[in-house]
Amino acid sequence: MKAALGIAAWTRTGSGIYGTNASLRTCRSSSSNGAGALPKPEAAPSTVVPGTNDPTPNTRQTRSRPSRRCDRSRSAPFRKCPSGYIPGVPVPSEPIWSCDPHTVAKHQILKVYLKQWLPTLLLGGYRGVTYAEGFAGSGVYQGGEAGSPVIALRAALGQRQLLEAGKTVDLVFIEEDQRRFDILKQELTKVWAAASQAAPVPATLRRPHLRCADHADVLLPVLEQIGAMRQPVFAFLDSWGGTDVPLDIARAIATAPASEVLVTFGTRYLIRFGEQDRQKEEGDRVFGGTAWRKVFTLPAGQKKLFLVSTYRRSLQEAGFRYVTSFEMLDEGGHDLHLVHGTSHLRGLEKMKNAMWEVDKVGGVQFRDPRDPAQGLLELGLEPNLMGPLHRALQARLTERPHTVAELKQHALCETAYRAQHVFPLVRRMLREGHIEQSTPGPLSDNTLLQLAGPKPVQDSLF
Ligand SMILES: C[S@@+](CC[C@H](N)C(=O)[O-])C[C@H]1O[C@@H](n2cnc3c(N)ncnc32)[C@H](O)[C@@H]1O
């Protein structure tokens, strides 16, 4: 997989963004070093998470880290038995790595989505919103590409008019690797300084709240502390695709009004190692129960789809009404799923729009994990590649006749497609004789459709 193995090492210092290290009461022996944390800027809000900075020097090297054992005595919000750095899932050991095709696609989706999400909520009656990341990274890639925290900061800076009108935006970034954390601070500071050159950044865009810590320990306490849970929160939980995100985090975020999560979900680790005791516990935390363990009994070809659907259901049970997912495949065929949870149909529509607006990214392909034939999606919508939706609608109509409106709702909520993909496809299916109208008149949302009946056999003698 060309994606993951970075080489460059950056050792820059200095920043103006306010960051702290929170206590790390995990089972890991390695630590985050808060000694180098920056002085607070004058207007920095009080966002110190309870706990102490760990004074030991940073010796953390992600790849050489010994596997972590579960500490059952922790009183932190989440007891964690993380997968660590994940057998079977390549992860970079360096603080900055190259931007693989998955990441390029993910960033495009994020950029497009935030451009819509921020004004929609700020104009929609909320005084403020919070964007939070549990796995922030270093904010920059080897080729100089922006990391997701920088993308988010730029998106917030792009809302100057709303900020000047008094709407507030908080940004929370958690990164547990000290080296990446330090670089992240520098990157955010550079963007902030560049934005302040023309005119000061409105005070309603708060200085990013940064923590060098395990997100499972500090994300929710930080959100509580800054009062974020009383307003919409968008949480991007972008792990390497191991078992790092406990469902309890999503469950807590779901209690904030109009909140959403975007989770990077991988299946390989659990498929390969899930049957071991420790991994079973990790899996239970990710899924919020043991239902996922059925995966061990399934044939190889069904495991991935089963895990993704079970995870979608877990997020729904955690409080997100609409959960959609997209599978991204790199050149090596390695899959990673982007799973989005929201309780608002408009949020779902906008995320679908963002997913479909992604330009073709060389080396990455997309798939709807729910498509039994595993057809590829051609983003940018090549009409010929509607196979997965064709199959989904056909399956729906096998059950009973449906209106066009019902099929649109099904496409939006249960497939990777958008509602607007349905009309042209239905026309084609009618033209090609796969389906027929049960109600007469021009095609509209109210038209009832059914599968085409068998054609009467023509007897050549008559
Ligand atoms: C996939 S990268 C994030 C990339 C970033 N979101 C972006 O798109 O630019 C995952 C990051 O999470 C960090 N990380 C891993 N486990 C973590 C944890 N439990 N808490 C906080 N950060 C973690 C890693 O050091 C790494 O920088």
The ligand as an SDF file (V2000), in Angstrom:
LIG
                    3D

 27 29  0  0  0  0  0  0  0  0999 V2000
   -4.9780    8.7040   10.3800 C   0  0  0  0  0  0  0  0  0  0  0  0
   -3.9860    9.7950   11.3020 S   0  0  0  0  0  0  0  0  0  0  0  0
   -4.9380   11.2700   11.3260 C   0  0  0  0  0  0  0  0  0  0  0  0
   -4.8700   12.0710   10.1000 C   0  0  0  0  0  0  0  0  0  0  0  0
   -5.5920   13.3840   10.1520 C   0  0  0  0  0  0  0  0  0  0  0  0
   -6.9410   13.2570   10.7040 N   0  0  0  0  0  0  0  0  0  0  0  0
   -5.6860   13.9790    8.7690 C   0  0  0  0  0  0  0  0  0  0  0  0
   -6.6330   13.6140    8.0400 O   0  0  0  0  0  0  0  0  0  0  0  0
   -4.8350   14.7690    8.4040 O   0  0  0  0  0  0  0  0  0  0  0  0
   -4.2130    9.2280   12.9280 C   0  0  0  0  0  0  0  0  0  0  0  0
   -3.5240   10.0920   13.9770 C   0  0  0  0  0  0  0  0  0  0  0  0
   -4.0760    9.7540   15.2290 O   0  0  0  0  0  0  0  0  0  0  0  0
   -3.0450    9.6880   16.2000 C   0  0  0  0  0  0  0  0  0  0  0  0
   -3.5520    8.7710   17.2260 N   0  0  0  0  0  0  0  0  0  0  0  0
   -3.5530    7.4200   17.2050 C   0  0  0  0  0  0  0  0  0  0  0  0
   -4.1910    6.9320   18.2800 N   0  0  0  0  0  0  0  0  0  0  0  0
   -4.6480    7.9970   18.9760 C   0  0  0  0  0  0  0  0  0  0  0  0
   -5.3950    8.1430   20.1600 C   0  0  0  0  0  0  0  0  0  0  0  0
   -5.8070    7.0820   20.8370 N   0  0  0  0  0  0  0  0  0  0  0  0
   -5.7010    9.3870   20.5940 N   0  0  0  0  0  0  0  0  0  0  0  0
   -5.2680   10.4690   19.9160 C   0  0  0  0  0  0  0  0  0  0  0  0
   -4.5300   10.3990   18.7830 N   0  0  0  0  0  0  0  0  0  0  0  0
   -4.2400    9.1860   18.3140 C   0  0  0  0  0  0  0  0  0  0  0  0
   -1.8330    9.2050   15.4280 C   0  0  0  0  0  0  0  0  0  0  0  0
   -0.6410    9.6110   16.0660 O   0  0  0  0  0  0  0  0  0  0  0  0
   -2.0340    9.8840   14.0800 C   0  0  0  0  0  0  0  0  0  0  0  0
   -1.3980   11.1190   14.0530 O   0  0  0  0  0  0  0  0  0  0  0  0
  1  2  1  0
  2  3  1  0
  2 10  1  0
  3  4  1  0
  4  5  1  0
  5  6  1  0
  5  7  1  0
  7  8  2  0
  7  9  1  0
 10 11  1  0
 11 12  1  0
 11 26  1  0
 12 13  1  0
 13 14  1  0
 13 24  1  0
 14 15  1  0
 14 23  1  0
 15 16  2  0
 16 17  1  0
 17 18  1  0
 17 23  2  0
 18 19  1  0
 18 20  2  0
 20 21  1  0
 21 22  2  0
 22 23  1  0
 24 25  1  0
 24 26  1  0
 26 27  1  0
M  CHG  2   2   1   9  -1
M  END
$$$$
